[in-house]
Amino acid sequence: MKRSKRRASKANALGQSRISPEEAVEFLEAMRVMAGEIDEPTVPISLRVPANILRIVKLRAKADGKKYQSLIVEYIRKGIQGRNND
């Protein structure tokens, strides 16, 4: 087996996958846009969240005077950017 195939096999076995150059460019562009705090229109998704976590997020949002979905987006953004939560 060629060396590159062995590496790909090992990456897949570890639950990792290689991304194409096009996917890498798309990711970098998305990060650039996000860094500029320019949000695109929202897209509805379905996400299963443990009830206790959702309850805490809703209470935190209420205490901060925010909508809980906006707070979830804020947490996701911070996680992607590698920043600690406040």
Secondary structure, DSSP 4 states (H G I P E B T S, - for coil): --HHHHHHHHHHHTT-----HHHHHHHHHHHHHHHTT-PPPP--------HHHHHHHHHHHHHHTS-HHHHHHHHHHHHHHTPPP-
